[in-house]
C-alpha cells in the first residue's frame, strides 16, 4: 500500500508538471533604423542563428526610416530600446529632458555615401543650390550633411527623404539632386552606371573615428529591466561575433534578408563594414562630438561629466 501511495504521488506530480505552463522568455520591444543595412541586421541575424533564444530573449522589432521615428517610441516608453539612433540626436533628446540613455555604440565611422544621377554633380563642390538628402531629423545622416555644409562652405539645401529605398526613388524622379544610401542599397545602380558617388561620409573629417549612431534604452526600462537588458547586450555582442565568423549561413541569411546574392552580401560585409564599425563597447570621439552638437545646435551647451555619465551607461563586456 505504501508503494502504491508513492507511485500515485509520482504520477500526480508528473501530471502537474506537464500541465504547468512553460517558462516564458523575456520579451523586449525595440525600434530599428534602416532595415537591411549590415550594421542594423544584428538582431535579425542573431535571431536566425538562435543566439537571442539561447539567452532566453524574445525580440519584437519594428523597422523605421530614421532616428526621429526610432527615438520617439523609446522616449514615450512604448518600446524598450532603439537602434541606429544618431548620436547627436540622442544627445539632443537627453538635453531636453527625454528619458533616453545610451547603452552601446551602434556604428563607429560610416559606410554611408551620397550619389547623384546628374553627371554635372561630380563632387561636393558641385552642389551649390542643389538639394542633398538625409534620412530624418536628428539622424546621423543629417549630422553628416550638416558637417559637409559646414566644412566645405556649401550652399546645398538639406532635404529629409527617409529610407535609402525612398531616397533612391526621389533621386530617380528628380525630387532631390543628391541622395544618400548605405550598402547594399544603391550598389546595383552604381554598377549599372545609372548613378555615381558624389561623396562618402568619411569626407567629413568630424565623422572619422566618431560613433555616429548608438543603441539607446528608455531610462525607466533600463532601471526596471536592467538584468534583462544587460543579458540582451551579451547576446548582441555574440551576434556581432557570429556575423564575422566563417559560418557561411550568416551570409546566406543576410542575402535572403535584403534580397541580394551571396557574393553581394559578402562584398557589403568585407568591403564596407569592418567589425570595428559595429563594436558596441565604447562611444568614440566624444571630444569632437559634443562641440559639434553645440555648433550644429543639437544641444545648447556642452554636456557636463555628470551628464555624460548619466547619459552613457554601457554594461561592460563579460570575459
Beta strands, then each sheet from edge to edge (+ up, - down):
strand 1: 26-33
strand 2: 57-64
strand 3: 81-86
strand 4: 100-108
strand 5: 113-116
strand 6: 131-134
strand 7: 157-160
strand 8: 179-181
strand 9: 196-200
strand 10: 211-218
sheet 1: 2+ 1+ 3+ 10- 4+
sheet 2: 8+ 5- 9+
sheet 3: 6+ 7+
end
